[in-house]
Amino acid sequence: MPSFIRTSQLVTVVVLAVTMLLGASTQSQARTGTIRLHIVKAGFIIGAGGGSGTLTYHGKTYRLSVGGVGIGSLGVASVDLVGTASNLRSPGDIVGTYGAVGAGATFVGGGQVATLQNEKGVVLSVRGAQKGFQISLGLAGMTITMQ
């Protein structure tokens, strides 16, 4: 019986060690980059928006295009956003359609703070100043592509 207990303890330790190593390697592969976006949106009821930006990842800069259509827009506005893109495994992971995470976008005295996530798990945490008048400068549904 004591050898069975020792064997089961050894198996438990090995399983825990392998699980920790696999978890550590997955976490270490995901990286964070810096993102800058310039978005212009205009609309009356249905809004159209687009823009450009850059992703800086591992010392290299990649050009981005931003697109998206929103419902409930009124006015014309632009916003320059800067922040981080986390959970990147490669620069191409930035490509996708982003939805709001948590409470979504917040407007504070012309400023905007947003946390968005795409289908690959990349999370954008951005902030910036809005210029112009736009009742709903929603970023959810924004699509990013690489140029």
Kinemage of the C-alpha trace (Angstrom):
@kinemage 1
@onewidth
@group {chain A} dominant
@subgroup {mainchain}
@vectorlist {calphas} color= white
{ca met a 1} P 0.000 0.000 0.000
{ca pro a 2} L 2.807 2.533 0.780
{ca ser a 3} L 4.242 2.073 -2.741
{ca phe a 4} L 0.794 2.809 -4.246
{ca ile a 5} L 0.612 6.064 -2.255
{ca arg a 6} L 4.130 7.057 -3.311
{ca thr a 7} L 3.336 6.258 -6.954
{ca ser a 8} L 0.116 8.291 -6.863
{ca gln a 9} L 1.956 11.214 -5.233
{ca leu a 10} L 4.660 11.040 -7.909
{ca val a 11} L 2.050 10.983 -10.679
{ca thr a 12} L 0.288 13.975 -9.095
{ca val a 13} L 3.548 15.956 -8.911
{ca val a 14} L 4.418 15.135 -12.540
{ca val a 15} L 0.941 16.140 -13.763
{ca leu a 16} L 1.132 19.434 -11.839
{ca ala a 17} L 4.615 20.180 -13.177
{ca val a 18} L 3.582 19.514 -16.786
{ca thr a 19} L 0.442 21.658 -16.367
{ca met a 20} L 2.480 24.536 -14.953
{ca leu a 21} L 5.037 24.326 -17.766
{ca leu a 22} L 2.372 24.279 -20.475
{ca gly a 23} L 0.544 27.198 -18.859
{ca ala a 24} L 3.760 29.206 -18.515
{ca ser a 25} L 4.753 28.679 -22.143
{ca thr a 26} L 1.304 29.749 -23.382
{ca gln a 27} L 1.355 32.900 -21.239
{ca ser a 28} L 4.880 33.838 -22.328
{ca gln a 29} L 3.985 33.611 -26.029
{ca ala a 30} L 1.300 36.314 -25.781
{ca arg a 31} L 2.811 39.815 -26.068
{ca thr a 32} L 1.666 43.413 -25.899
{ca gly a 33} L 2.093 46.041 -28.604
{ca thr a 34} L 1.393 49.772 -28.860
{ca ile a 35} L -1.470 50.945 -31.047
{ca arg a 36} L -2.319 54.360 -32.519
{ca leu a 37} L -5.565 54.950 -34.402
{ca his a 38} L -7.101 57.951 -36.185
{ca ile a 39} L -10.827 57.421 -36.797
{ca val a 40} L -13.333 59.699 -38.530
{ca lys a 41} L -17.058 59.008 -38.213
{ca ala a 42} L -20.066 60.734 -39.746
{ca gly a 43} L -23.717 59.947 -39.817
{ca phe a 44} L -27.368 60.622 -39.335
{ca ile a 45} L -29.116 57.543 -37.853
{ca ile a 46} L -26.656 55.216 -39.637
{ca gly a 47} L -23.015 56.197 -39.359
{ca ala a 48} L -20.001 55.243 -41.393
{ca gly a 49} L -16.489 55.428 -40.094
{ca gly a 50} L -12.980 54.652 -41.088
{ca gly a 51} L -9.415 55.553 -40.486
{ca ser a 52} L -5.874 54.377 -40.199
{ca gly a 53} L -3.321 53.546 -37.575
{ca thr a 54} L -0.196 51.689 -36.603
{ca leu a 55} L 0.738 48.744 -34.433
{ca thr a 56} L 4.233 48.693 -32.950
{ca tyr a 57} L 5.157 45.118 -32.005
{ca his a 58} L 8.630 43.769 -31.229
{ca gly a 59} L 10.232 46.988 -32.480
{ca lys a 60} L 8.512 46.903 -35.882
{ca thr a 61} L 5.681 49.190 -37.014
{ca tyr a 62} L 2.765 47.814 -39.046
{ca arg a 63} L 0.247 50.016 -40.897
{ca leu a 64} L -3.441 49.422 -40.195
{ca ser a 65} L -6.766 50.322 -41.809
{ca val a 66} L -9.886 50.836 -39.694
{ca gly a 67} L -13.470 50.412 -40.901
{ca gly a 68} L -16.912 49.942 -39.435
{ca val a 69} L -20.536 51.029 -39.539
{ca gly a 70} L -22.564 52.156 -36.541
{ca ile a 71} L -26.244 52.611 -35.803
{ca gly a 72} L -27.502 55.642 -33.875
{ca ser a 73} L -24.888 58.147 -35.014
{ca leu a 74} L -25.515 61.846 -35.334
{ca gly a 75} L -22.837 64.321 -36.389
{ca val a 76} L -19.260 64.307 -37.590
{ca ala a 77} L -16.273 63.619 -35.364
{ca ser a 78} L -12.741 62.330 -35.354
{ca val a 79} L -10.757 60.758 -32.569
{ca asp a 80} L -7.064 60.010 -32.129
{ca leu a 81} L -6.620 56.977 -29.915
{ca val a 82} L -3.485 55.562 -28.355
{ca gly a 83} L -3.068 52.519 -26.164
{ca thr a 84} L -2.080 48.889 -26.006
{ca ala a 85} L -2.947 45.718 -27.865
{ca ser a 86} L -2.499 42.720 -25.592
{ca asn a 87} L -2.668 38.945 -26.115
{ca leu a 88} L -0.828 39.194 -29.451
{ca arg a 89} L 0.983 36.055 -30.580
{ca ser a 90} L 1.862 37.608 -33.960
{ca pro a 91} L 1.233 40.993 -35.626
{ca gly a 92} L -1.541 39.438 -37.731
{ca asp a 93} L -3.618 38.754 -34.615
{ca ile a 94} L -4.571 42.465 -34.594
{ca val a 95} L -6.771 41.833 -37.670
{ca gly a 96} L -10.445 41.325 -36.876
{ca thr a 97} L -13.734 42.817 -35.762
{ca tyr a 98} L -13.774 44.291 -32.278
{ca gly a 99} L -16.591 44.308 -29.750
{ca ala a 100} L -16.851 46.182 -26.470
{ca val a 101} L -15.514 44.482 -23.343
{ca gly a 102} L -17.295 45.275 -20.089
{ca ala a 103} L -18.976 48.679 -20.046
{ca gly a 104} L -17.554 49.644 -23.462
{ca ala a 105} L -16.691 53.213 -24.365
{ca thr a 106} L -16.882 56.148 -21.985
{ca phe a 107} L -16.869 59.827 -22.923
{ca val a 108} L -15.285 62.248 -20.464
{ca gly a 109} L -15.131 65.885 -21.532
{ca gly a 110} L -14.462 65.056 -25.182
{ca gly a 111} L -12.192 62.173 -24.220
{ca gln a 112} L -12.788 58.535 -24.984
{ca val a 113} L -11.681 55.424 -23.115
{ca ala a 114} L -12.500 52.011 -24.547
{ca thr a 115} L -11.625 48.352 -24.096
{ca leu a 116} L -12.359 46.197 -27.137
{ca gln a 117} L -11.692 42.555 -28.007
{ca asn a 118} L -11.564 40.640 -31.290
{ca glu a 119} L -12.352 37.003 -32.054
{ca lys a 120} L -8.689 36.010 -31.549
{ca gly a 121} L -8.683 37.323 -27.968
{ca val a 122} L -6.645 40.466 -28.712
{ca val a 123} L -7.666 43.220 -26.290
{ca leu a 124} L -7.308 46.896 -27.242
{ca ser a 125} L -7.198 49.368 -24.347
{ca val a 126} L -7.282 52.831 -25.910
{ca arg a 127} L -7.864 56.424 -24.887
{ca gly a 128} L -7.927 59.720 -26.749
{ca ala a 129} L -9.591 63.026 -27.437
{ca gln a 130} L -12.640 63.441 -29.657
{ca lys a 131} L -12.851 66.415 -32.022
{ca gly a 132} L -16.140 67.542 -33.520
{ca phe a 133} L -19.705 66.627 -32.605
{ca gln a 134} L -20.873 63.035 -32.530
{ca ile a 135} L -23.603 61.776 -30.221
{ca ser a 136} L -22.544 58.144 -30.613
{ca leu a 137} L -18.909 57.509 -31.530
{ca gly a 138} L -19.225 53.802 -30.789
{ca leu a 139} L -16.146 51.696 -31.508
{ca ala a 140} L -17.816 48.280 -31.168
{ca gly a 141} L -18.035 46.673 -34.601
{ca met a 142} L -14.780 48.342 -35.668
{ca thr a 143} L -12.784 46.219 -38.109
{ca ile a 144} L -8.990 46.405 -38.314
{ca thr a 145} L -6.988 45.125 -41.283
{ca met a 146} L -3.274 45.279 -42.068
{ca gln a 147} L -2.124 47.323 -45.078
